[in-house]
């Protein structure tokens, strides 16, 4: 039996109203190619029970971190069991392909887009003591200080070529200010050093930074999304606060649900419909919004168009900034 035929039978067996006595299908897996606790993990774990209700079969989340998402993504690309999905991201489907000559998967041919789950704004944060010492209360203050002291402020990121790094490179290119970049092995490690005062600032994901901002351990200057975040409605966007140099600035990460391209059209179509319907539910949207995400729930066509646009955008930034990473 072909993998595609087996996948179709598994999905049909799991449909509500299956024949009495039939063996239940194995759980549907959503692989998160990052460590537990991050935005992708949070989104997958909140989405899973809603999909389970609609699909009528168990849905579990499994973390497969490593190589900035490449390991877990390659695992999903290689399976043909009809029950494994991927919570992909800006990194796995737009940035990593631009940075690696040995990518262990094809982001276009190995995957079928299901839906765009959410965009994840980044937020420019500073160590409170550093901000106070330099008189930085707004983004305009940071630009003034950085221009007067080139290379004196240290900016952390979660790794070379990571979206938190590229957001900073775009920021530096547009403002023409000099910030000394220090890449870390993880966003958590970078954030810890900003809080400790070993680093001055960073572009962090809003879901990760929000608790630290609310606790006063980080000072937030602006969000990187095109519009303000409902989680911090008083905080301006980079474009709003940055003046003419930062007009048009937008550097959000995003999360999308993907299936292997081997999944037959019937279960893929159902999965697309049920995923969009689940994300339209007010309870799920509220839970995702409370964690700093901007919920979309748009379909496969919108996700495909976003990937194409993001690859074009970040290829230019990578070229101009000279970022070199070969994962």
Rosetta silent file (secondary structure, phi, psi, omega in degrees, C-alpha in Angstrom):
SEQUENCE: XXXXXXXXXXXXXXXXXXXXXXXXXXXXXXXXXXXXXXXXXXXXXXXXXXXXXXXXXXXXXXXXXXXXXXXXXXXXXXXXXXXXXXXXXXXXXXXXXXXXXXXXXXXXXXXXXXXXXXXXXXXXXXXXXXXXXXXXXXXXXXXXXXXXXXXXXXXXXXXXXXXXXXXXXXXXXXXXXXXXXXXXXXXXXXXXXXXXXXXXXXXXXXXXXXXXXXXXXXXXXXXXXXXXXXXXXXXXXXXXXXXXXXXXXXXXXXXXXXXXXXXXXXXXXXXXXXXXXXXXXXXXXXXXXXXXXXXXXXXXXXXXXXXXXXXXXXXXXXXXXXXXXXX
SCORE:     score description
SCORE:     0.000 S_00000001
   1 L     0.000  134.395 -178.446    0.000    0.000    0.000 S_00000001
   2 L   -69.917  154.409  177.286    1.385    3.424   -0.916 S_00000001
   3 H   -57.489  -38.005  179.910    2.131    5.962    1.845 S_00000001
   4 H   -65.553  -41.986  178.300   -0.528    8.281    0.429 S_00000001
   5 H   -65.193  -40.747  178.698   -3.203    5.579    0.435 S_00000001
   6 H   -62.866  -40.269  179.445   -2.268    4.565    3.979 S_00000001
   7 H   -62.747  -42.711 -179.715   -2.500    8.204    5.077 S_00000001
   8 H   -63.106  -42.825 -179.940   -5.952    8.583    3.588 S_00000001
   9 H   -64.708  -38.212  178.339   -7.229    5.446    5.318 S_00000001
  10 H   -62.462  -42.522 -179.605   -5.856    6.618    8.657 S_00000001
  11 H   -69.009  -40.480  179.684   -7.647    9.929    8.344 S_00000001
  12 H   -65.987  -36.139  179.091  -10.894    8.348    7.220 S_00000001
  13 H   -66.262  -25.935 -178.026  -10.764    5.890   10.107 S_00000001
  14 L   -88.194   -4.171 -175.958  -10.435    8.794   12.512 S_00000001
  15 L   -66.673  145.296  176.092  -13.451   10.663   11.176 S_00000001
  16 L   -55.551  140.010  179.158  -16.380   11.172   13.563 S_00000001
  17 L    85.469   17.668  179.490  -18.955    8.456   13.152 S_00000001
  18 L   -65.705  159.201 -173.099  -16.511    5.720   12.171 S_00000001
  19 L   -59.294  143.446  179.238  -17.864    2.216   12.257 S_00000001
  20 L   -60.857  137.820  178.748  -18.410    0.608   15.670 S_00000001
  21 L    87.467   -9.166  179.705  -15.538   -1.659   16.648 S_00000001
  22 L   -69.674  146.273  179.282  -13.068    0.003   14.294 S_00000001
  23 L   -71.379  131.182  178.383   -9.609    0.528   15.694 S_00000001
  24 L   -65.022  147.464  179.400   -8.975    4.182   16.563 S_00000001
  25 L   -71.716  153.417  174.203   -6.323    5.894   14.489 S_00000001
  26 L   -60.896  159.241 -179.239   -2.980    6.763   16.081 S_00000001
  27 L   -60.784  148.980  169.611   -2.722   10.323   17.394 S_00000001
  28 E   -79.701  130.387 -179.066   -2.064   13.158   15.005 S_00000001
  29 E  -102.968  135.460  167.101    1.337   14.690   15.860 S_00000001
  30 E  -109.705  111.593  179.167    2.258   18.345   15.634 S_00000001
  31 E   -86.324  126.387  173.789    6.047   18.566   15.637 S_00000001
  32 E  -103.461  116.273 -175.097    7.479   21.791   17.041 S_00000001
  33 L   -82.563   26.455  179.994   11.084   22.133   15.801 S_00000001
  34 L  -136.666  169.609 -179.178   12.044   24.273   18.794 S_00000001
  35 L   -68.559  159.550  178.501   12.390   23.827   22.538 S_00000001
  36 L   -63.449  146.350  174.168    9.391   23.810   24.842 S_00000001
  37 L   101.403  -19.842 -179.716    8.088   27.138   26.087 S_00000001
  38 L   -77.922 -178.758 -176.748    8.649   29.296   23.015 S_00000001
  39 H   -61.846  -42.268  179.906    6.014   30.901   20.820 S_00000001
  40 H   -63.487  -41.187  178.880    5.801   27.937   18.429 S_00000001
  41 H   -65.559  -45.059  179.270    5.381   25.522   21.309 S_00000001
  42 H   -60.833  -45.603 -178.832    2.731   27.665   22.988 S_00000001
  43 H   -62.680  -43.376 -178.903    0.760   28.045   19.755 S_00000001
  44 H   -64.050  -42.318 -177.232    0.875   24.314   19.003 S_00000001
  45 H   -72.364  -26.270  174.607   -0.238   23.314   22.495 S_00000001
  46 H   -80.243  -34.088 -179.673   -3.137   25.744   22.449 S_00000001
  47 H   -74.877  -34.803 -172.488   -4.217   24.718   18.946 S_00000001
  48 H   -53.408  -50.846 -178.630   -3.956   20.956   19.532 S_00000001
  49 H   -65.406  -29.313  178.090   -7.064   20.454   21.734 S_00000001
  50 H   -71.452  -39.229  175.070   -9.190   22.572   19.398 S_00000001
  51 H   -65.505  -38.355  179.746   -8.094   20.484   16.403 S_00000001
  52 H   -59.353  -41.597  178.701   -8.756   17.330   18.398 S_00000001
  53 H   -61.913  -41.191 -174.651  -12.366   18.385   18.949 S_00000001
  54 H   -80.252  -35.553 -177.090  -12.905   19.046   15.256 S_00000001
  55 H   -85.533  -20.731  179.530  -11.011   16.088   13.814 S_00000001
  56 L    74.611   24.083  176.350  -12.312   13.550   16.292 S_00000001
  57 L  -144.595  154.580 -178.942   -8.864   12.047   16.960 S_00000001
  58 L   -60.949  143.534  175.953   -6.133   12.689   19.524 S_00000001
  59 E  -128.154  121.597 -178.788   -3.667   15.450   18.701 S_00000001
  60 E  -119.458  155.757  179.700   -0.330   15.550   20.536 S_00000001
  61 E  -112.855  133.699  178.553    2.568   17.995   20.414 S_00000001
  62 E  -129.002  132.017  177.886    6.192   16.841   20.262 S_00000001
  63 E   -91.479  128.933  175.911    9.274   19.052   20.489 S_00000001
  64 L  -130.601   70.772 -175.957   12.177   18.241   18.148 S_00000001
  65 L   -75.912  164.035  174.988   14.604   21.157   18.642 S_00000001
  66 L   136.958  143.376  177.038   17.983   21.599   17.014 S_00000001
  67 H    53.872   41.035  178.695   19.826   23.475   14.252 S_00000001
  68 H    53.633   40.369  175.748   17.449   26.437   14.550 S_00000001
  69 H   100.500  -13.057 -174.359   14.477   24.323   13.512 S_00000001
  70 H   -68.062  -34.722 -175.382   16.094   22.260   10.779 S_00000001
  71 H   -67.165  -52.871  179.967   16.104   18.932   12.631 S_00000001
  72 H   -65.241  -36.708  179.306   12.402   18.779   13.450 S_00000001
  73 H   -65.225  -43.101  178.020   11.431   20.227   10.081 S_00000001
  74 H   -63.654  -35.608  178.190   13.462   17.612    8.220 S_00000001
  75 H   -61.031  -46.198 -179.950   11.831   14.871   10.298 S_00000001
  76 H   -65.448  -38.978 -179.847    8.348   15.942    9.223 S_00000001
  77 H   -62.277  -28.064 -174.092    9.442   16.256    5.596 S_00000001
  78 H   -89.460  -13.898 -175.295   10.675   12.664    5.614 S_00000001
  79 L   -87.231  153.658  176.922    7.618   10.944    7.082 S_00000001
  80 L  -135.182   32.041 -175.290    4.745    9.533    5.058 S_00000001
  81 L   -87.619   -4.853  177.541    2.486    8.255    7.822 S_00000001
  82 L    75.195    6.938 -176.585   -0.293   10.766    7.216 S_00000001
  83 L  -136.692   22.825 -179.757   -0.441   11.850   10.839 S_00000001
  84 E  -125.119  125.057  179.852    2.535   14.186   11.336 S_00000001
  85 E  -119.491  168.944 -179.458    2.318   17.954   10.966 S_00000001
  86 E  -127.020  132.934  167.092    4.787   20.790   11.507 S_00000001
  87 E   -89.996   88.197 -176.720    4.437   24.073   13.352 S_00000001
  88 E   -83.053 -179.984 -171.044    6.741   25.892   10.960 S_00000001
  89 E  -154.245  176.683  171.462    7.996   29.440   11.154 S_00000001
  90 H   -53.057  -40.894 -179.081    9.714   32.339    9.461 S_00000001
  91 H   -66.280  -51.434 -173.685   12.977   30.554   10.236 S_00000001
  92 H   -67.729  -32.391 -171.266   12.144   27.109    8.878 S_00000001
  93 H  -114.666   -5.350  178.967   10.464   28.249    5.669 S_00000001
  94 H  -131.137  -42.936 -174.516   11.939   31.633    4.731 S_00000001
  95 H   -89.107  -49.249 -178.403   15.226   32.406    6.502 S_00000001
  96 H   -56.447  -40.386  177.666   16.968   29.035    6.907 S_00000001
  97 H   -61.912  -23.851  179.239   16.704   28.266    3.170 S_00000001
  98 H   -82.124  -17.297 -171.380   18.548   31.524    2.486 S_00000001
  99 H  -110.077  -10.294 -175.182   21.370   30.720    4.880 S_00000001
 100 L  -122.755  133.122  174.311   22.147   27.052    4.330 S_00000001
 101 L   -87.887   -9.940 -176.525   23.633   25.265    1.332 S_00000001
 102 L  -124.595   40.630 -178.768   22.877   21.893    2.941 S_00000001
 103 L   -61.767  128.105 -174.792   19.284   22.290    4.078 S_00000001
 104 L   -82.708   19.815  177.273   17.927   18.785    4.834 S_00000001
 105 L  -158.723  161.226  175.019   14.500   19.565    3.388 S_00000001
 106 L  -105.627  114.124 -173.862   12.893   21.563    0.587 S_00000001
 107 L   -64.836  -19.953 -179.184   10.570   24.170    2.136 S_00000001
 108 L   -96.810  -52.855 -172.165    8.382   24.305   -0.974 S_00000001
 109 L   -81.222  -21.757 -177.641    8.271   20.790   -2.418 S_00000001
 110 L   -89.751   -7.595 -173.468    8.341   18.816    0.841 S_00000001
 111 E  -133.036  149.778  171.827    5.423   20.622    2.492 S_00000001
 112 E  -112.544  118.286  178.722    1.787   21.510    1.897 S_00000001
 113 E   -61.996  138.354  177.214    0.710   24.737    3.651 S_00000001
 114 E  -103.847  -60.386  176.413   -2.262   24.295    5.970 S_00000001
 115 E  -163.940  157.340  172.589   -2.839   27.736    7.478 S_00000001
 116 E   -84.829  115.941 -175.042   -1.122   30.835    8.832 S_00000001
 117 E   -79.665  -55.573 -175.507   -1.568   30.553   12.588 S_00000001
 118 E  -164.725  156.109  165.153   -0.220   33.846   13.912 S_00000001
 119 E   -96.753  149.801 -176.386    2.392   36.506   13.581 S_00000001
 120 E  -120.604   99.658  179.592    4.720   36.924   16.532 S_00000001
 121 L   -61.743  147.170  166.578    5.865   40.511   17.062 S_00000001
 122 E   -94.434  161.384  178.785    9.338   41.130   18.356 S_00000001
 123 E  -134.926  133.308  177.833    9.895   43.827   20.938 S_00000001
 124 E   -81.955  115.932 -176.295   12.966   45.985   21.397 S_00000001
 125 E  -123.238  153.204  178.315   13.906   45.720   25.069 S_00000001
 126 E  -128.329  156.850  168.973   16.684   47.166   27.224 S_00000001
 127 L   -66.433  131.830 -176.254   18.190   46.437   30.574 S_00000001
 128 H   -59.108  -40.643 -179.613   16.513   48.914   32.975 S_00000001
 129 H   -66.389  -39.266  177.469   19.768   50.075   34.567 S_00000001
 130 H   -63.629  -44.641  179.535   21.347   50.655   31.160 S_00000001
 131 H   -60.365  -43.731 -179.750   18.312   52.577   29.987 S_00000001
 132 H   -65.746  -41.519 -178.048   18.344   54.748   33.105 S_00000001
 133 H   -63.427  -33.346 -178.601   22.082   55.394   32.894 S_00000001
 134 H   -97.479    2.119 -179.609   21.786   56.621   29.303 S_00000001
 135 L    68.723   31.918 -178.525   18.515   58.486   29.804 S_00000001
 136 L   -93.953  113.425  176.039   16.654   56.176   27.405 S_00000001
 137 L  -120.060  -20.586 -179.478   12.900   56.249   27.903 S_00000001
 138 L  -135.005  169.202  178.708   11.785   56.137   24.271 S_00000001
 139 H   -62.263  -37.250  178.785   13.101   54.763   20.993 S_00000001
 140 H   -60.243  -35.682  177.569   14.177   58.252   19.936 S_00000001
 141 H   -64.639  -42.189  179.498   16.435   58.418   23.009 S_00000001
 142 H   -62.241  -43.147  179.963   18.103   55.126   22.053 S_00000001
 143 H   -61.993  -39.202  179.068   18.770   56.366   18.521 S_00000001
 144 H   -65.260  -46.562 -177.887   20.336   59.546   19.906 S_00000001
 145 H   -65.669  -44.245 -178.714   22.573   57.662   22.346 S_00000001
 146 H   -65.058  -36.126  179.019   23.626   55.041   19.796 S_00000001
 147 H   -68.822  -33.746 -178.287   24.490   57.712   17.216 S_00000001
 148 H   -79.256  -21.958 -177.262   26.629   59.595   19.740 S_00000001
 149 L  -131.495   72.357 -176.946   28.472   56.447   20.904 S_00000001
 150 L   -58.056  131.580  175.613   29.012   54.148   17.909 S_00000001
 151 L    75.642    2.341 -178.477   29.677   50.536   18.875 S_00000001
 152 L   -84.955  -29.626 -179.551   29.284   51.160   22.629 S_00000001
 153 L   -89.807  136.349 -176.928   25.883   49.518   23.042 S_00000001
 154 E  -103.280  126.503 -179.553   25.772   45.722   22.906 S_00000001
 155 E  -113.067  126.992 -179.542   22.825   43.994   21.236 S_00000001
 156 E   -94.717  158.095  171.768   22.128   40.309   21.892 S_00000001
 157 E  -146.982  170.795  179.795   20.303   37.840   19.675 S_00000001
 158 L   -88.215   14.279  174.530   19.371   34.176   19.799 S_00000001
 159 L   139.905  150.233  177.225   21.889   33.334   17.079 S_00000001
 160 L   -57.227  130.219  178.628   23.350   34.424   13.751 S_00000001
 161 L    82.175   -6.508  176.526   20.651   34.445   11.091 S_00000001
 162 L   -71.226  152.032  177.892   17.863   34.051   13.623 S_00000001
 163 H   -53.257  -33.178  177.677   14.870   36.406   13.203 S_00000001
 164 H   -67.126  -28.622  175.137   15.916   38.216   16.398 S_00000001
 165 H   -75.486  -47.008 -176.409   19.278   38.901   14.718 S_00000001
 166 H   -66.142  -32.718  175.789   17.831   39.916   11.359 S_00000001
 167 H   -60.559  -39.881  177.173   15.394   42.328   13.016 S_00000001
 168 H   -69.414  -37.562  178.797   18.407   44.081   14.500 S_00000001
 169 H   -65.468  -41.129  176.848   20.292   44.091   11.197 S_00000001
 170 H   -63.113  -42.247  178.528   17.336   45.696    9.428 S_00000001
 171 H   -59.912  -46.850 -178.756   17.097   48.235   12.255 S_00000001
 172 H   -66.993  -38.535 -177.845   20.808   49.102   12.016 S_00000001
 173 H   -65.342  -41.751 -177.636   20.750   49.345    8.232 S_00000001
 174 H   -73.043  -36.927 -176.764   17.826   51.781    8.174 S_00000001
 175 H   -90.709  -16.221 -178.181   19.058   53.982   11.043 S_00000001
 176 L    61.229   32.823  175.127   22.769   53.725   10.168 S_00000001
 177 L  -101.705  158.409 -175.633   23.673   53.284   13.825 S_00000001
 178 L  -109.424  110.005  174.569   26.397   50.946   15.073 S_00000001
 179 L  -116.641  135.743 -177.346   25.382   48.350   17.679 S_00000001
 180 E   -84.247  115.923 -173.138   27.807   45.583   18.621 S_00000001
 181 E   -87.526  134.838  174.320   26.090   42.231   18.005 S_00000001
 182 E  -126.918  109.962  178.234   26.553   39.205   20.276 S_00000001
 183 E   -82.196  140.542  176.848   24.827   35.978   19.150 S_00000001
 184 L  -112.549  171.036  179.417   23.734   33.454   21.779 S_00000001
 185 L   -79.931  -17.275 -179.670   22.770   29.799   21.491 S_00000001
 186 L  -154.299  158.938  177.407   19.190   30.499   22.534 S_00000001
 187 H   -66.258  -35.687 -179.721   16.776   33.353   23.046 S_00000001
 188 H   -62.835  -42.083  179.427   16.484   32.473   26.729 S_00000001
 189 H   -65.739  -41.296  178.199   20.243   32.840   27.249 S_00000001
 190 H   -62.767  -45.261 -179.947   20.292   36.167   25.413 S_00000001
 191 H   -62.521  -41.247  179.439   17.370   37.459   27.444 S_00000001
 192 H   -58.381  -40.711 -178.511   19.003   36.364   30.709 S_00000001
 193 H   -73.796  -29.608  173.392   22.120   38.374   29.912 S_00000001
 194 H   -67.259  -44.521  178.890   20.103   41.479   29.033 S_00000001
 195 H   -62.270  -38.788 -178.715   18.257   41.188   32.341 S_00000001
 196 H   -75.235  -13.536 -179.037   21.571   40.652   34.174 S_00000001
 197 L    90.809    4.973  176.545   23.113   43.724   32.520 S_00000001
 198 L   -77.308  -22.673  173.297   25.747   41.824   30.571 S_00000001
 199 L  -123.940  154.729 -176.314   24.019   42.947   27.358 S_00000001
 200 L   -89.652  -39.294 -174.007   22.305   46.274   26.766 S_00000001
 201 E  -158.731  169.122  174.550   19.394   45.411   24.513 S_00000001
 202 E  -165.413  159.867  166.461   17.857   42.865   22.146 S_00000001
 203 E   -93.498  111.057 -178.158   14.938   42.212   19.855 S_00000001
 204 E  -112.269  156.800  174.487   13.053   39.481   21.704 S_00000001
 205 E   -69.303  142.114 -176.827    9.815   37.727   20.801 S_00000001
 206 H   -62.587  -41.117  177.993    6.903   39.370   22.578 S_00000001
 207 H   -58.122  -36.158 -179.643    5.564   36.106   24.098 S_00000001
 208 H   -77.704  -35.736 -174.950    8.958   35.497   25.743 S_00000001
 209 H   -84.505  -25.088 -171.626    9.583   39.092   26.806 S_00000001
 210 H   -54.353  -48.610  179.598    6.096   40.022   28.010 S_00000001
 211 H   -61.142  -35.097 -179.755    6.369   38.518   31.528 S_00000001
 212 H   -72.414  -34.456  175.611    9.757   40.193   32.047 S_00000001
 213 H   -66.361  -46.096 -178.857    8.404   43.546   30.839 S_00000001
 214 H   -64.636  -29.537  179.169    5.406   43.279   33.131 S_00000001
 215 L   -85.482   -4.816  178.991    7.714   42.413   36.051 S_00000001
 216 L    82.578   10.476  179.758    9.949   45.433   35.371 S_00000001
 217 L   -86.616  -13.673  174.259   13.018   43.366   34.536 S_00000001
 218 L  -134.532  147.213  174.872   13.089   44.673   30.955 S_00000001
 219 E  -103.177  123.463 -179.763   12.216   48.083   29.504 S_00000001
 220 E   -93.357  132.543 -179.410   10.200   47.905   26.281 S_00000001
 221 E  -106.497  -35.027 -178.813   10.800   50.608   23.675 S_00000001
 222 E  -172.169  153.366  173.237    8.771   49.477   20.647 S_00000001
 223 E   -98.357  153.105 -173.427    7.214   46.484   18.927 S_00000001
 224 L   -92.566   -3.099 -177.933    8.362   45.456   15.464 S_00000001
 225 L   -75.741  167.532 -179.029    4.954   44.613   14.004 S_00000001
 226 L   -71.768  -23.786  176.296    3.096   46.800   11.542 S_00000001
 227 L  -132.521  163.054 -177.594    0.460   47.579   14.172 S_00000001
 228 L   -64.271  154.288  179.324    0.484   47.783   17.940 S_00000001
 229 L   -87.025  134.790  174.389    0.101   44.662   19.989 S_00000001
 230 H   -60.536  -22.267  179.558   -3.120   44.183   21.984 S_00000001
 231 H   -72.366  -29.775  178.503   -0.896   42.831   24.773 S_00000001
 232 H  -136.834   68.189 -171.134    0.879   46.213   25.110 S_00000001
 233 L   -63.255  -22.251  179.746   -1.462   48.699   23.421 S_00000001
 234 L   -82.720  -11.916 -177.408    0.361   51.763   24.788 S_00000001
 235 L   -84.955  125.414 -178.296    3.684   50.663   23.299 S_00000001
 236 L   -73.521  163.475  171.031    4.334   52.195   19.858 S_00000001
 237 E   -78.368  163.467  175.837    5.592   50.319   16.853 S_00000001
 238 H   -58.826  -40.740 -179.575    9.154   50.863   15.648 S_00000001
 239 H   -63.295  -42.178 -179.929    7.732   52.684   12.643 S_00000001
 240 H   -65.009  -41.452 -170.932    5.658   55.026   14.830 S_00000001
 241 H   -93.279  -11.422 -169.061    8.461   55.845   17.247 S_00000001
 242 L   -96.323   -2.212  179.793   11.471   55.784   14.949 S_00000001
 243 L    78.695 -167.283 -173.737   10.980   58.785   12.694 S_00000001
 244 H   -61.933  -36.004 -176.143   11.555   58.953    8.952 S_00000001
 245 H   -61.805  -28.386 -174.575   14.452   56.500    8.924 S_00000001
 246 H  -107.780   18.065  175.069   12.245   53.673   10.185 S_00000001
 247 L   -64.177  129.244 -179.250    9.180   54.258    8.029 S_00000001
 248 L    87.604   -0.518  179.591    7.993   50.892    6.754 S_00000001
 249 L   -65.928  130.513  175.338    9.965   48.910    9.337 S_00000001
 250 L  -157.805  129.276 -174.518    8.338   45.553   10.107 S_00000001
 251 L  -146.176   39.901 -178.863   10.107   42.440   11.322 S_00000001
 252 L   -71.429  146.468  165.413    7.599   40.083   12.889 S_00000001
 253 E   -80.701  171.633  176.907    8.162   36.382   13.121 S_00000001
 254 E  -152.390  162.394 -178.704    5.258   34.126   12.174 S_00000001
 255 E  -128.097  133.408  178.785    3.961   30.601   12.690 S_00000001
 256 E  -134.813  146.530  177.388    2.306   28.373   10.104 S_00000001
 257 E   -93.231  132.140 -178.100    0.933   24.853   10.180 S_00000001
 258 E  -129.277  149.285  170.422    2.281   22.532    7.472 S_00000001
 259 E  -114.675  156.404  172.496    1.642   18.960    6.360 S_00000001
 260 E   -61.375  146.321 -177.600    4.038   16.781    4.361 S_00000001
 261 L   -65.268  -13.690  178.648    3.377   17.150    0.651 S_00000001
 262 L   -76.665  -10.557 -178.657    2.608   13.402    0.512 S_00000001
 263 L   -67.472  127.184 -179.284   -0.681   13.913    2.379 S_00000001
 264 L   -61.046  159.881 -171.756   -3.599   13.225   -0.019 S_00000001
 265 H   -64.916  -35.736 -177.470   -5.854   16.078   -1.005 S_00000001
 266 H   -62.520  -54.927  177.858   -8.950   14.880    0.892 S_00000001
 267 H   -67.526  -30.379  177.845   -7.440   14.861    4.392 S_00000001
 268 H   -63.639  -44.747  179.990   -5.356   17.943    3.571 S_00000001
 269 H   -62.414  -42.565  179.037   -8.467   19.906    2.603 S_00000001
 270 H   -64.221  -42.441  179.323  -10.255   18.840    5.752 S_00000001
 271 H   -62.133  -41.823  177.873   -7.260   19.746    7.879 S_00000001
 272 H   -61.107  -45.778 -178.943   -7.051   23.169    6.260 S_00000001
 273 H   -64.374  -45.167 -177.308  -10.744   23.844    6.867 S_00000001
 274 H   -69.945  -33.164  178.457  -10.710   22.630   10.464 S_00000001
 275 H   -67.306  -44.756  178.092   -7.538   24.551   11.323 S_00000001
 276 H   -62.700  -41.935  179.534   -8.946   27.823   10.015 S_00000001
 277 H   -64.586  -40.470  179.903  -12.227   27.158   11.870 S_00000001
 278 H   -62.399  -42.274 -178.025  -10.384   26.365   15.117 S_00000001
 279 H   -74.382  -11.787  174.951   -8.395   29.599   14.948 S_00000001
 280 L   -83.050  -12.880 -179.034  -11.604   31.557   14.412 S_00000001
 281 L   -67.072  132.410 -175.327  -12.856   30.467   17.830 S_00000001
 282 H   -63.519  -33.548 -178.405  -12.891   33.393   20.288 S_00000001
 283 H   -67.172  -45.748  179.166  -11.507   31.383   23.219 S_00000001
 284 H   -65.789  -42.416  179.105   -8.432   30.194   21.315 S_00000001
 285 H   -60.152  -40.223 -179.756   -7.860   33.632   19.812 S_00000001
 286 H   -65.910  -39.931 -179.566   -8.012   35.197   23.286 S_00000001
 287 H   -67.150  -40.586  178.253   -5.499   32.718   24.701 S_00000001
 288 H   -68.264  -41.372  179.330   -3.044   33.297   21.850 S_00000001
 289 H   -62.462  -39.226 -179.723   -3.487   37.082   22.038 S_00000001
 290 H   -62.561  -21.040  178.818   -2.827   37.048   25.789 S_00000001
 291 L   -96.637   12.393  173.792    0.578   35.549   24.989 S_00000001
 292 L    91.236    8.490 -178.888    1.523   38.382   22.648 S_00000001
 293 E   -96.619  151.802  174.460    0.594   36.788   19.323 S_00000001
 294 E  -104.448  108.533 -171.424   -1.476   38.346   16.545 S_00000001
 295 E   -76.217  136.959  177.102   -3.838   35.605   15.409 S_00000001
 296 E  -111.429  -68.951 -176.685   -4.486   35.143   11.689 S_00000001
 297 E    70.959   24.847  177.045   -6.112   31.812   10.888 S_00000001
 298 E   -87.250  163.766 -167.994   -5.897   32.542    7.167 S_00000001
 299 L   -81.865 -170.505 -173.773   -5.663   29.737    4.647 S_00000001
 300 H   -62.763  -37.812 -178.069   -2.997   27.964    2.640 S_00000001
 301 H   -63.554  -41.563  179.603   -2.883   30.532   -0.172 S_00000001
 302 H   -66.791  -38.247  178.399   -2.105   33.372    2.223 S_00000001
 303 H   -65.476  -42.208  178.113    0.618   31.323    3.923 S_00000001
 304 H   -62.294  -43.276  179.593    2.239   30.492    0.581 S_00000001
 305 H   -64.494  -38.075  179.160    2.175   34.150   -0.481 S_00000001
 306 H   -64.028  -43.072  179.756    3.705   35.211    2.838 S_00000001
 307 H   -58.592  -45.754 -179.864    6.589   32.754    2.465 S_00000001
 308 H   -61.607  -44.901 -179.490    7.414   34.105   -0.975 S_00000001
 309 H   -65.889  -39.929 -178.553    7.307   37.722    0.186 S_00000001
 310 H   -68.711  -37.506  177.782    9.397   37.033    3.282 S_00000001
 311 H   -62.968  -41.153  178.065   12.112   35.223    1.344 S_00000001
 312 H   -63.746  -45.625 -178.258   12.439   38.207   -0.973 S_00000001
 313 H   -62.405  -50.725 -173.421   12.538   40.679    1.906 S_00000001
 314 H   -78.280  -23.115  173.719   15.070   38.860    4.071 S_00000001
 315 H   -61.143  -39.315  178.894   17.310   37.865    1.186 S_00000001
 316 H   -66.224  -43.758  179.982   17.942   41.571    0.663 S_00000001
 317 H   -64.034  -43.601  179.856   18.681   42.167    4.357 S_00000001
 318 H   -62.229  -42.259  179.765   21.025   39.179    4.503 S_00000001
 319 H   -63.401  -46.154 -175.647   22.869   40.333    1.411 S_00000001
 320 H   -72.293  -32.152 -177.164   23.339   43.902    2.628 S_00000001
 321 H   -88.581  -13.153  179.175   24.305   42.956    6.180 S_00000001
 322 L    75.078   20.475  178.886   26.689   40.196    5.152 S_00000001
 323 L   -62.905  129.675  179.145   25.149   37.590    7.448 S_00000001
 324 L  -130.770  113.117  177.786   26.800   34.236    6.809 S_00000001
 325 L  -140.227  134.403  176.626   25.468   31.082    8.426 S_00000001
 326 L  -128.121   86.853 -175.217   25.613   27.560    7.035 S_00000001
 327 L   -73.434    0.000    0.000   23.498   25.399    9.302 S_00000001
